Amino acid sequence: MSTSTKLVEFLKTNMLYKYNMSENGQDDKTFRALASSIRRRMLDALRDHPLTTKEICERFPEIGRCSVMQHLGVLEDADLVIVRRKGRQRWNHLNAVPIKRIHDRWIGDYAAQAASLLDRLERDLGEA
């Protein structure tokens, strides 16, 4: 094998490794962000419409503004929250794409029917 062929193979392997690591790294960030019940509650609060950071702080009086900002930073790093500044206000928007990506990867078409069947069974048993 020539030196140039070895180099091409090395680059292809290395690029594929970096691509896979970055994809998994993003999934890890998403799972880590969703692991906190406060962050999940923040995402629930953003579900219907964007909120300013002040409004989020008001919804979570049990934690201080600094803690809210740290949680929002984790959500922003995981790409679950997109921040837009308008004047002095910081608007936080829900970005559901990473959650959809996780859903598609872990639930996917092959498991959607089974999950739907189990959900229907659970509801039927709950009604009985």
Backbone hydrogen bonds, N-H to C=O, Kabsch-Sander energy under -0.5 kcal/mol:
donor,donor_aa,acceptor,acceptor_aa,energy
6,K,2,S,-2.4
7,L,3,T,-2.4
8,V,4,S,-2.4
9,E,5,T,-2.5
10,F,6,K,-2.7
11,L,7,L,-2.7
12,K,8,V,-2.7
13,T,9,E,-2.5
14,N,10,F,-3.0
15,M,11,L,-3.0
16,L,12,K,-2.3
17,Y,13,T,-2.4
18,K,14,N,-2.5
19,Y,15,M,-2.6
20,N,16,L,-2.7
21,M,17,Y,-2.5
22,S,18,K,-2.5
23,E,19,Y,-2.2
24,N,20,N,-2.6
25,G,21,M,-2.7
26,Q,22,S,-1.9
27,D,23,E,-1.9
28,D,24,N,-2.7
29,K,25,G,-2.1
30,T,26,Q,-2.2
31,F,27,D,-2.8
32,R,28,D,-2.8
33,A,29,K,-2.4
34,L,30,T,-2.3
35,A,31,F,-0.9
35,A,32,R,-0.5
36,S,33,A,-0.8
40,R,36,S,-2.1
41,R,37,S,-2.2
42,M,38,I,-2.2
43,L,39,R,-2.2
44,D,40,R,-2.3
45,A,41,R,-2.1
46,L,42,M,-1.4
47,R,43,L,-0.5
47,R,44,D,-1.1
51,L,92,N,-1.7
53,T,90,R,-1.5
56,I,52,T,-2.0
57,C,53,T,-2.6
58,E,54,K,-2.1
59,R,55,E,-1.4
60,F,56,I,-1.0
60,F,57,C,-0.6
63,I,60,F,-1.4
68,V,64,G,-2.3
69,M,65,R,-2.7
70,Q,66,C,-2.1
71,H,67,S,-2.7
72,L,68,V,-2.8
73,G,69,M,-2.0
74,V,70,Q,-1.9
75,L,71,H,-2.3
76,E,72,L,-2.7
77,D,73,G,-2.5
78,A,74,V,-1.8
79,D,76,E,-1.4
80,L,75,L,-2.7
81,V,75,L,-1.1
82,I,93,H,-2.8
84,R,91,W,-2.6
86,K,89,Q,-2.2
89,Q,86,K,-2.1
91,W,84,R,-3.2
91,W,89,Q,-0.6
92,N,51,L,-3.2
93,H,82,I,-2.8
93,H,91,W,-0.5
94,L,46,L,-0.5
95,N,80,L,-2.8
96,A,94,L,-0.6
100,K,96,A,-2.5
101,R,97,V,-2.6
102,I,98,P,-2.1
103,H,99,I,-2.7
104,D,100,K,-3.1
105,R,101,R,-2.1
106,W,102,I,-2.9
107,I,103,H,-3.0
108,G,103,H,-1.6
111,A,107,I,-1.2
112,A,108,G,-1.3
113,Q,109,D,-0.8
115,A,111,A,-2.8
116,S,112,A,-2.6
117,L,113,Q,-2.6
118,L,114,A,-2.5
119,D,115,A,-2.3
120,R,116,S,-2.5
121,L,117,L,-2.5
122,E,118,L,-2.5
123,R,119,D,-2.3
124,D,120,R,-2.6
125,L,121,L,-2.6
126,G,122,E,-1.9
127,E,123,R,-1.6
128,A,124,D,-1.1
